[in-house]
Structure formats: C-alpha cells, structure tokens
C-alpha cells in the first residue's frame, strides 16, 4: 500500500487501472446508515405521488419528499463534526481510482486484485503475494491540487471485511497520505499513483481475519520520519507531514514476510468513507509516543527475529496492542531499521516463548534502536504457578514449566524462589518486584539481563 522511494525502478505517466470483476449474484444489500455515508435515491415510498398544491398568494410549501430529504440532510450534517472533511465517499465509478500491484514502480506483480462497485461502498477483492521486496495491492486517488486537512485531528476510515484473508494473521490494512509540499504542484506531481509525492503511512492497525459489520479505524493526524509515529514518513530527508498540502491517498493490503514468497492471501474488503475528523488543528511533530500499557522493557535484550510467531511490518506503533490481543504472546520486539532492497522494514515481532539461543545482549544504549518487552499479563502469579510456603516464605517453582518470570502474588513476599528445571525460562527481567528476595535458584538455560544482574548484586 506504499511505494518506498528506494525501490522505485521506473515511473509511469498513468497508473494501471484494474478492470472490475463481473458482479457476483447476491441478495440486495441494505444501504449503510452510518453518518455521512447515507445515500438515498428517488422519493420516499410513503410519500410517492402525494404532492401538495400551493394556495394562491402563498409560496409553495415543501412537499413531503422534500421535507424528508431536508430532515435527512440536516441529520447528516448534525452527525458530522464541525471540523469533518470527507476525503472520499467511494461513491464514484471504479475507474475513478487507481489500482496497482507494484508494477507502477517497476516491481514484480503481487497478484490479480480488482475493484468492484457495491451499493454501500467500493469493494477491493485482493489477491496478494510477496513476489519481491514486498507484496501489496494498493488503490487510491491523486488530485491536481492540495486538500487542507489542518483543521482536523485524526483520519477516520470506515470499512467492512466481507471475506477474511485466506492466510490468517498475514494480511493487514494500511492507510497512506500523500504530501505534495516537496513536489510543489508541478505537472508530474499528480501523475500515476503519486510516485513523486511523499508517503506517510499508517500500518499494522488492522488484521483482516474477522468478518463483521462496519468498523471504524481512527488514526492521529501526525506524521514524521519516525516508524513509531501514527503516520510514518518514508522521506529520508526527515520532513514531517504537512496536513495543509495533502495531494492524495492510498489504501492497501500488504502481506508480511512470514507468509513466504509467492504464497497469496485472498479476500475482500469494502470501503465506506475516508474522512479527516476531530477538533483541530492537527498536532505538529514530534508525534505522541505509542501506548505500551501492560508491557515491561527488557533493557538491551535482543531476540532472534526468525523465532517470531508473527510479524507486523511497519506496525511498530501497535506492537503492544497486537501482543495484548494475541493469547499466546509473551514477548514482543520492535526493530526500526529499514533496508528496502532486501525487504526489511521497521517491524513488530511477537513471541510465544524464547529459547536460549534466541537471546543476545547489546551494549547499553546501542544505536540500532531495537527494543524488547515482555507482556505483563502473560506472567503467571507466583503462587498460582508455584508452591508458596507462608511459614518459610519460600516459593518452589521447580515443576512450573514457566516461559516467563512469575509476577508477585498478593500477600506473599518471598525470601527465596527456586526456578530450577524451567528450561523454557531463558530471560529474567528485574527482580525488584520481590523486594525481600534474598536467594534465587536459576534454570540452567536462563540468562540475566543487565537490569536483573544489577538487582541480584
């Protein structure tokens, strides 16, 4: 759904337009009643043919159909926020949008995706495989001039997953804003899929595994050259998103590297409305840091990314959220480094457990920016996992089969904890959770982080 400037091989004057698939036979769908996207055609059935005649000398009163339409319009306006700007209502024909499989930038085709008009929006039937440095199907629109979104505070997208991804956990939805400030409205700026514009992308928010009704994705309107920002700028010069000079947008489906080369994800998603909303003005960078509720950092710990059970490329901001939503996740790591020619992008990695050869340590304050956390809710309470003796204040965890260090149990302050025999426990965070601890017996495979070693000294 984005085009990294370091991967562009060729530039085309016009985008490849996918022909829509033939509409499949299906029962008629009820129109969406969500605010700002409700569209009515024709007269309301109850008032059809019942128009009132005006009396002489008086202005004609509005007919019932007109009154009904006025009420609908007033309700729609009231539902919209004062600063709301509809960027796209997806009401236009299919050929009003571009659809690209990566070939616009000279990359291998990711597959045969298609757009299809439906009653309440625009459907993207995606067929995406990673056949090169990245695999994505992206659609969007470029304008000849700027759209000023500076009086809004966030971007809102309404969407509906009609067919879940055929590769569960590997296909995600992303949103891209295209900033035209650096291009300066030159004729080539609005050509094709916007290769001359600066991409600011929000990714890793939505995994396309769950069917259901209309959903809303809202993203803070702040972008900078920081992979933890709501909108991550791919500009190597470090420029920030200017909400007053937005010249286009893209939506897209990307398949992660764990899906394997050439392994396609198929499914369908319907887009309802893309809008800039909220009371502005938009907050200038630096953007607010991502929330990491329930996570504790393992300082200077590095883990083997090849052992990850899931990866969210360009999804650093939502890494803690993804771990919290995955019942098997015990650790997560973020790597902000970027090397597009080999398909390496700032990414979030989830781990159910770690093995001894997965763990290394970096020098304190290493400049690579890699960080590792454990998820607090994945830690069992000490006395739930182990045998606690209140008289001796000793916790025996020798048969607990722990994958993460236990957390304190209310009302029990141990003097001694025996962790031997827990070969899946290979990283131990700070022991300061147990202020009275005098002795700890460690598993054979366990490695102490620098913070844990300090606590033990």
GIVENRA-V418076 format. One line per field, one symbol per residue. ss: DSSP state (~ for helix, > for strand, _ for the rest). phi: phi as a letter, one per 40 degrees, with the letter a starting at -180 (. if undefined). psi: psi as a letter, one per 20 degrees, with the letter a starting at -180 (. if undefined). A space follows every 50 residues. Layout:
# GIVENRA-V418076
ss=???
phi=???
psi=???
This chain:
# GIVENRA-V418076
ss=____________________________________________~~~___ _____________~~~~~~~~~~~~~~~~_____>>>>_____~~~_>>> __~~~________>>>>>__>>>>>>>>_>____>>>>>>>>>>>>>___ ___>>>>>>>>>>_______>>>>>>>>>_______~~~~_______>>> >>>>>>>_______>>>>>>__>>______>>>_________~~~>>>>> >>>>>_~~~_>___>>>>>>>>>>>>>_________________>>>___ >>>_~~~__>>>>__~~~~~~~~~~_____>>>>>___>~~~_>__>>>> >____~~~>>>_________>>>>>~~~__>~~~~_>>>____>>>____ ______>________>>>________>>__~~~_____>>>_____>>_~ ~~~~~~_
phi=.bbcdcbcbbbbcbccbccccccccaccbcccbccgbcbbbgcddcbcgb ccccccgbcccccdccccccccccccccccccbcbccabfcccdccbcbb bhccbgccccibcabacbdbibcbccabbcbadababbbiabbcbcbcbc cbbabbbbaaccbcdcbdgbbbbbbbbbccdccggcdccccfbgcccccb bbbgcbbcbbciccbbbbbdcabacacccdbccccccgcbcbccbcbiab babbbccccgcgccbbiabbbbabacbgcccccccccccccbcgbbcccg cbbccccccabbcgbccbcccccccbcccbbabbbccbaddbgbbdabbb bcabbdccbbbccdgdccgcbbbbcdcccccdcccbcbbcccfbbbbcbc fcbbccbcbdgbbccabbbcgccccbbbcdcccbcccbabbcccccbccc ccccccc
psi=irophiipgrpqhqqppppqqppqpqqqqqqqjqpijppqqrqphhjpjm qqpqqqiqqpqpqggggghggggggghhhqrhjpoogpjkirrhjiqqpq jiihjjrqpianrqqpprgkbppooqnpqnjbhrpqpqraqqqhaqpoji jrirpppprpohoqpinpiipqpqpppopjghhkkqhihjqcjkhirppo qprjgpplipraapqpppppmpprmoiiqgoppjoiijqqpoiikpjarq qrpqprhihqpjoqpqaqqppgqpqprrparqpqqqqqqqqlpjqppnpj ppqohijqhqpnpkkhhjghghghioiiphqqqpojqpmhhjkpqpqppq phrqrhjiprprqpkqiijpqpqqohiipqqgihhropohgilppokiki lpiqqqrqppjonqhppojqiniinippapjihnhjphpppqqhiqpprh hhhghi.
